[in-house]
Amino acid sequence: MSVLKITASDWEVLKIKLSRKYNHLTPDDLVYTFGEEDALVTRLAKRLRRDKEYITFTLAKELSNLESNRL
């Protein structure tokens, strides 16, 4: 079970940041349904060839500062 909780409005901003940072991600890779954080983390881990802990850390870091333009 994921410790992340992503709201729909946060996801819209986070999705843009992820697509800019990882420009090879497709719209299908960035599909997110509220409450399915684990599925998102698993999909991104596979696509980015990283472990789930890295993906969770990256998402949490970006969620903590959504206003920042930094990637």
C-alpha positions, 0 to 999 in steps of 0.5 A, spaced: 500 500 500 502 506 497 503 512 502 502 517 497 495 520 496 494 524 490 488 529 489 486 530 482 488 537 482 495 535 484 495 530 479 494 535 473 500 539 475 505 533 477 503 530 470 506 536 467 512 536 471 513 528 470 512 529 462 517 534 462 522 531 466 521 524 462 519 526 455 519 519 453 513 517 458 506 516 454 499 519 456 498 511 457 503 511 462 501 517 466 494 515 467 491 516 474 485 514 477 484 517 484 486 511 490 490 507 485 497 510 487 500 503 487 498 502 480 501 508 478 508 507 482 508 500 479 507 502 472 512 508 472 517 504 475 517 499 470 517 504 464 522 508 467 526 502 469 527 504 477 525 501 483 518 503 486 522 506 492 525 511 487 518 513 484 515 514 490 520 518 493 520 522 486 513 523 486 513 525 494 518 530 493 514 533 487 508 533 491 511 537 497 513 543 492 508 543 486 508 550 485 516 550 484 518 549 476 524 545 478 524 538 476 
